[in-house]
Amino acid sequence: MKIDFERHHDKWGKFADALHLPDNHTFTLAQIEAMKDERFNNWVNAVENPPPSEPVPEPEPVKEYIEINGVKYVKAEV
């Protein structure tokens, strides 16, 4: 059984979701409403408190070199 529902947040707007329950579930209407509220509240919390973004490290510069007989010679600027 699919129960579609919507909520509205004054700042973040429309939230639409669905609960998927077995056809023979035994949840009361109050329990189902509590599940809907929990999904909505989790969404609001995620929108208002996004995880911190991790800084992307700068890649190390690629060293140019040539290899002669197993020895690597780094290119030098003159």
C-alpha positions, 0 to 999 in steps of 0.5 A: 500500500502506498500512501502519498502525502504532502506538507508545506514549510513556510520557508522551504515550500512543498515537501512530497513523499510516500509511505510504502506499507504492507497491505495488511499493516496494523498501524493506526491513523495516529501512527501513520501521521507520526511517520509522515511527520517524522519524514517531513521533520527529517527533510526540514532538518536536512535542508536547514543543516546540510553536512559540512562540505569538505575542502577539495585538496589541491592536486600535487603538481605533476613533475616532468621527468625522463627516465634513463636506465632506471634513473629518473631525471626531473626537468629543471627550469633554466 
